[in-house]
């Protein structure tokens, strides 16, 4: 589960990390830029690890087998959510440019 979280967050670049990286590079200090990116990566890795460990430990007790939430088709719910977010961003880009 935590590996999937890591892949999901690794696919999206962090705007804050990119801003800090480009700011550090523009000052002429590439070592500071790489240090900032390393710190961002360590922070994201530690938070994802904690979330993954908490889900492993307490995830089963969040949704009971007999609850209505357990009977939802989660694959379709996730697919619709991802498609909706993608369409939203595509519409924003189309309207801006």
C-alpha positions as CSV (number, residue, x, y, z in Angstrom):
1,X,0.0,0.0,0.0
2,X,2.7,2.5,0.9
3,X,4.6,1.7,-2.3
4,X,1.5,2.7,-4.3
5,X,1.3,6.0,-2.3
6,X,5.0,6.6,-3.1
7,X,4.4,6.0,-6.8
8,X,1.3,8.2,-6.8
9,X,3.2,11.1,-5.2
10,X,6.3,10.5,-7.3
11,X,4.4,11.1,-10.5
12,X,3.4,14.6,-9.6
13,X,6.1,17.3,-9.2
14,X,5.7,19.4,-6.0
15,X,5.3,23.1,-7.0
16,X,6.9,24.2,-3.7
17,X,10.0,22.0,-4.3
18,X,10.3,23.3,-7.8
19,X,10.0,26.9,-6.7
20,X,12.6,26.4,-4.0
21,X,14.9,24.6,-6.5
22,X,14.7,27.3,-9.1
23,X,15.2,30.0,-6.5
24,X,18.3,28.3,-5.2
25,X,19.6,27.7,-8.7
26,X,19.0,31.4,-9.6
27,X,21.2,32.5,-6.7
28,X,24.1,30.4,-8.1
29,X,24.1,27.8,-5.4
30,X,23.4,24.4,-6.9
31,X,24.5,22.6,-3.6
32,X,21.7,24.5,-1.7
33,X,19.2,23.6,-4.5
34,X,20.0,19.9,-4.2
35,X,19.8,20.1,-0.4
36,X,16.4,21.6,-0.6
37,X,15.2,18.9,-3.0
38,X,16.7,16.3,-0.7
39,X,14.8,17.7,2.3
40,X,11.5,17.9,0.4
41,X,12.0,14.3,-0.7
42,X,12.8,13.2,2.8
43,X,9.7,14.9,4.2
44,X,7.4,13.4,1.6
45,X,9.0,10.0,2.1
46,X,8.5,10.1,5.9
47,X,4.9,11.4,5.7
48,X,4.0,8.7,3.1
49,X,5.7,6.0,5.3
50,X,3.7,7.1,8.3
51,X,0.4,7.2,6.3
52,X,1.2,3.7,4.9
53,X,2.0,2.3,8.4
54,X,-1.2,3.8,9.9
55,X,-3.3,2.3,7.0
56,X,-1.7,-1.1,7.5
57,X,-2.4,-1.0,11.2
58,X,-5.8,0.6,11.3
59,X,-7.1,0.3,7.8
60,X,-9.1,-2.8,8.4
61,X,-11.0,-1.3,11.3
62,X,-12.0,1.8,9.3
63,X,-14.4,-0.1,7.0
64,X,-16.3,-3.2,8.3
65,X,-17.2,-6.0,5.9
66,X,-20.9,-5.6,6.5
67,X,-21.0,-1.8,6.1
68,X,-22.4,-0.1,3.0
69,X,-19.0,1.5,2.3
70,X,-17.4,-1.9,1.9
71,X,-20.0,-2.8,-0.8
72,X,-19.2,0.2,-3.0
73,X,-17.4,-0.5,-6.3
74,X,-14.2,1.4,-5.2
75,X,-12.4,0.8,-8.5
76,X,-15.0,2.7,-10.4
77,X,-15.2,5.4,-7.7
78,X,-11.4,6.0,-8.0
79,X,-11.5,5.9,-11.8
80,X,-14.3,8.5,-11.9
81,X,-12.4,10.7,-9.4
82,X,-9.2,10.5,-11.4
83,X,-11.0,11.2,-14.7
84,X,-12.9,14.1,-13.1
85,X,-9.6,15.7,-11.9
86,X,-8.0,15.2,-15.2
87,X,-10.9,16.8,-17.1
88,X,-11.0,19.7,-14.6
89,X,-7.3,20.5,-15.3
90,X,-7.7,20.0,-19.0
91,X,-10.5,22.5,-19.0
92,X,-8.5,25.0,-17.0
93,X,-5.6,24.7,-19.5
94,X,-8.0,25.0,-22.4
95,X,-9.6,28.2,-21.0
96,X,-6.3,29.8,-20.0
97,X,-4.6,29.3,-23.3
